Amino acid sequence: MPHATTSDLMEEVSRLRRRVGELEQEHRRIDAGEITPASRGPVGLSNNQSDSTHSLIDALPCAICECDLTGTILLANPAFAALHGYPQAELTGRHYTDLVADHQDRDACRRALEQLTEEQVSSYSQETVHYHQDGKRIPVEVKWRCQRDVSGKATELLAVTTERRTAKSSRGQEAELAGQYFNLVREMILVVDADEKVSLINQHGCQLMEAAENDIVGRNWFDHFLPAERREEDRYFFQRMIQQGAVQPVEYYENDVLTFKGTLKRIAWHFSILQDESGTNIGTLNVAVDITERQEEQQMLRQNRQIFHQISENINELLWVSSADIQKIYYLSPKYEEFWGQTCQSAYDDPRIWVERIHPDDRESLLQSMNRKIHGDFSDKNFPQFRVVHPDGSIRWLESRSFPVYNDQGEVTRLVGIIDDITRRKQDEDAILKVNEELEERVRQHTSELARKTAQLKALFQGLPDKVLVINHEGEIVNFNGRHREYLFSDRDLSTGSKFTELLLEEIRLPFTEVIQRVHSERKKESIDYPLTIKGLQRWCRARVQPYLQDEILVIVEDISEQKIAEIELNKIYEKLSEAQRLAHVGSWECNIAGDLLWWSEEVYRIFGQTPNSFKPTYPDFLETIHPDDRAYVDSAVAQTIEYDLPYSIEHRIIRPSGEVRYVHERGALKRNAAGEIIGVHGTVQDITERHKAECKTQEYRDILAHASRLSIMGELMAGISHELNQPLTAMANYSSAMKSRIEQGQDVSDLVQRIEALSHRSGNIVHRLKSMAEKRPLELTRFNILDSIRSTLQLIEYELRQKQIDVQMAGESRMSVVYADRVQIEQVLSNLFINAIDAMSEMPVSRRLTIEVAPAGEFMVRVTVSDNGPGVPDDFVGQLFTPFTTNKQGGLGIGLSLSRSLVEASGGKICFNPKSDRGASFDVFLPCSEMDEC
Ligand code: ADP
């Protein structure tokens, strides 16, 4: 192999390996976000050696020492330390030349190192003597080389020290050492010659490429071990380097390789150009690390970071990461801008800026809490809550939870925190607090109210006028007030816990025991009225026994003596009233305005032939009991009373359940309460069946009497009537004779025919009147004109009037002359009055006058006044005028006026003597008008 010496090669490999370590570390830090690619500066070996580099140097069998550019030892490996008899750590910091025994060698070394640093020489070898720790001298050969970064700047010095005895032993031993070295390292070491063939690969390289050394060495690297897609590009780059020389003394890059078995692996490369003594590029020395797994880890890390960002930027909480002393903020999720109203960048730039927005009242306690954490005190389990005041004055309540992040040594390296917006929660808490306070206030008020009421109730309980006791389920007295114990108990001691029934007065024990048992079991209230003799006086008590609370009962005893006495009195009155009603056949009734409730006194039931047990009257039921012909009449009377508040008084028939028809007189009126409101209708009903029968009988007798009277009048008028009849008949006979002679003479007889016809009508009328008067007939009310009746009656007495030379004067308005009465009977009355007047005036000198006047009397009556200018009625006789069988006349019966009164009243009218007339006698007959429109 046309390489430099083994120690040169080894040296170069060491350098490359350190560089790979540095770059790997650098990449890791970039990936971890600790430094940005832009901020990445040149990485020096002296201060930034990775652990892996250390371990590699430590593992080397040759003595190696790393120094800074002044020659101060940065690191001495175990072999170096062992050679000099020092513990490894003691050598760090010492100047290398301190180890050199000869001061001339020391100076030479210093100068050489300066030259190396200034690039005046690329390497320096010195055979010299070092001191052992125990003072012995060690002959050594030291090879110095200067390490440089990518820009060519010197970074450190590396010394490989070999005991001269050993170094000079043999080249074979040196080669063996190199071989051991190659095979010890964890990296792949690979030499690719200028013809692209692999000329050297170490054991680790064979493992990485999954092949034996023989399968790799001699093969074209690009053709066999690079994936086709990258192959030509890499080959081109390689050839350019070989042909044009190294662009940079040290290069790093990553690419994929194909192992012998075809596995694709990601490799991080560091390489340098190998030159022969003449300076010709003969190949590249490559140190490679399999970063497949690391890349996967990085990929995973990236994904995790992405997930972290997604989560932290989408959750409602603010996530932050800072240094352990909070002097540096590494991460703030975007929620910071919403919570604080400041940009995240402002907080990155000034890690204390967030404090400004904390509410002054909360700031101190929050900072104290943070300080405790900074000083490693995480014992506080409470999460600080604080307010952030935004520039617009709005306030957010936040809650911070922070946690330490420890490294392997248990030191806090980071603080991580989550900040929650608890404004809503705080508002809710405030609202709940407020409601709670209100509730508490209400409870306080209610409690005091309750206490007040309880006190009131207690006072009330004691102050109740009645005796009150509470008894439990066992029948024991639980509570009692101090009122009238004598209503229940004898003189025995009354105390809570005593058995109630045992203390009771003997005479009331049994009923009380039964009632209390029932109330206990059925939980329904009951009452007992009982008499007692207290201090010689009869008293009445009423005990109300009712369920109380869960299984207790309440006994309230009151003195009802007055009520009871009133009740008894009332009953007596009621009984008397019933008796009175029974005797008078008058019942009383009441009906509510809706008509669905009708109350009847006992007598009403009797009148209607019903009993209270079998018949519960309602207004429709009541109507059903009325004779069908009278039902509408009764219903309309009741309806009018309700509508117009007009009391009614009517007579109608009812039909008892037995079918018997009874006559009743019913009165009704609206019933009002104390406030004057209408609450129903009330009234009386009287059984007038007997009276009605008597009246019928009376009417019958009156009709008979009237008939007899009419016959008597007819008898009295017979002479006049026969004259009145004879006169037209004679005239008719005379006219007939005249007609006969005129007919024989051929003369017109039409005037005579007319006269005969008029005379025949007149006689017909008289006969008709006589027939009506002679007829026996019952009362018959009709509408007729009273003036016609007067005229017709005068016609009957016309003969007497003429005979007695009585002048008849009639005055009247036909407008008010239609009456509703029995015409025959009224005409009978008029006849009687006229005849009495004629009789009275018969003894008078001539100038006799009968005056008949018809005039309205109020709205509903017509007055007929019959006056004469006779002697009049003596004052002492006026009171007896209408008394039957009282007469002043010779041959008089004395029933004319009394019968007239009866007949007029039967027609609903009235007759009376008029005492006001100056002369003669005057009688007024009042008759009901027919109807308003005809009056
Ligand atoms: P009578 O005519 O049968 O006596 P009345 O009952 O008709 O019975 O009359 C009773 C009495 O009243 C008469 O007897 C008479 O004395 C008196 N009386 C009736 N009408 C008049 C009258 N117009 N003038 C004076 N006295 C009269």
Boltz pocket constraint, residues with backbone or C-beta under 6 A from the ligand:
constraints:
  - pocket:
      binder: B
      contacts: [[A, 832], [A, 833], [A, 836], [A, 837], [A, 840], [A, 868], [A, 870], [A, 871], [A, 872], [A, 873], [A, 881], [A, 883], [A, 886], [A, 887], [A, 888], [A, 889], [A, 891], [A, 892], [A, 893], [A, 894], [A, 895], [A, 896], [A, 897], [A, 898], [A, 920], [A, 921]]
      max_distance: 6.0
